[in-house]
């Protein structure tokens, strides 16, 4: 009788998680086109959306066949990838819940994290990079398998199928909802691609109504992923959701204050003014910064963490206004904010004895995450190690893939789109010839 009740309870829990993951993934899907609109620019929205779909289709198939198992399957002896325990797809979640919680819904849900990262790269660098569509597809699939999957396995695999957990997870690095795996990786890749493209920086007008709407869509999608990252623990999920909201408001407020206080173009302090653009930019940086540890600190420390993160992001933004690298604004809001937030959780985490998350003792070798601010400087060192690994892997893989697609597509006309020729003036006829493609123009 007791066994029947326990089994029934396990099935109910699994069903609730399945519904929760599916709902969260569906909401998060809204964030995909929002990212393309946000970073594609007014003249490149259609092309950015098209590139996102062209990459999402093969990426979804690759994720189901091998990517999911590489991340959440049982660690191979090398502990770099997961094995084929769950290939192509099986009923499991990252904690190998005996009830089978997560099921196929978790496969769909976890793909939204991956696709969000890929969309940031496409929106931030895809259009301006100048790769042909085929070359970009090959590049992005390679980045998914050789960059995103290893990072996700190292930081998120808690020991599936009785295997060893990912080595950064075992080391105690915190990455609740993608501070490093998603945002740090995507932002760094955009920066590297921007440097390779040698194209000018396109600054985003965060006060534009379309950009504000896209920012809201990104926030809704990201909040869905933040909430559902709490898995079976409703209190932990609620804490993550609340801290994400608080982070957005706190960062939006601080960014406006700093916009007023900081001198501009050599002028005196308090020479600026609070703007809608500053509020939107601050809110976005706050949401990203909170991804690393939304449920590992109490709200007051979440605010303190984000104040520090936003101050760093604003300072970098302030000092790099004249940096002319394509995609730099995307790197700022995802790379800098993601990594800074990851470091701040190393300072302000206060999940001592797992009191903020009842299930942590069952799923983690480090249930009592405590930051340097509370007497554990080792946690800050772990976070810095995770950040360093993310940067190193992303830079190496991105450079290698860029070289690879160049070689692969050389026999087929090259991997790069041909630049448009400048307008040709027919002086004798008084006619100016311009490119026929308005987007290219």
PEUR-V813437 format. One record per residue. SS is DSSP state (a for helix, b for strand, c for the rest). Layout:
SS
SS
//
This chain:
c
a
a
a
a
a
a
a
a
a
a
a
a
a
a
a
a
a
a
a
a
a
a
a
a
a
a
a
c
a
a
a
a
a
a
a
a
a
a
a
c
c
c
c
a
a
a
a
a
a
a
a
a
a
a
a
a
a
a
a
a
a
a
a
a
a
a
a
a
a
a
a
c
c
b
c
c
c
c
c
c
b
c
c
c
c
c
c
c
c
c
c
c
c
c
c
c
c
c
c
c
c
a
a
a
a
a
a
a
a
a
a
a
a
a
a
a
a
a
a
a
a
a
a
a
a
a
a
a
c
b
c
a
a
a
a
a
a
a
a
a
a
a
a
a
a
a
a
a
a
a
a
a
a
a
a
c
c
c
a
a
a
c
c
c
c
a
a
a
a
a
c
c
c
c
c
c
c
a
a
a
a
a
a
a
a
a
a
a
a
a
a
a
a
a
a
a
c
c
c
c
c
c
c
c
c
c
c
a
a
a
a
a
a
a
a
a
a
a
a
a
a
a
a
a
a
a
a
c
c
c
c
c
a
a
a
a
a
a
a
a
a
a
a
a
a
a
a
a
a
a
a
a
a
a
a
a
a
a
a
a
c
c
c
c
c
c
c
c
c
c
c
c
c
c
a
a
a
a
a
a
a
a
a
a
a
a
a
a
a
a
a
c
c
c
c
c
c
a
a
a
a
a
a
a
a
a
a
a
a
a
a
a
a
a
a
a
a
a
c
c
c
c
c
c
c
c
a
a
a
a
a
a
a
a
a
a
a
a
a
a
a
a
a
a
a
a
a
c
b
c
a
a
a
c
c
c
c
c
a
a
a
a
c
c
c
c
c
c
b
c
a
a
a
c
c
a
a
a
a
a
a
a
a
a
a
a
a
a
a
a
a
a
a
a
a
a
a
a
a
a
a
a
a
a
a
a
a
c
a
a
a
c
c
c
b
c
c
c
c
c
c
c
b
b
b
c
c
c
c
b
b
b
c
c
c
c
c
c
c
c
//
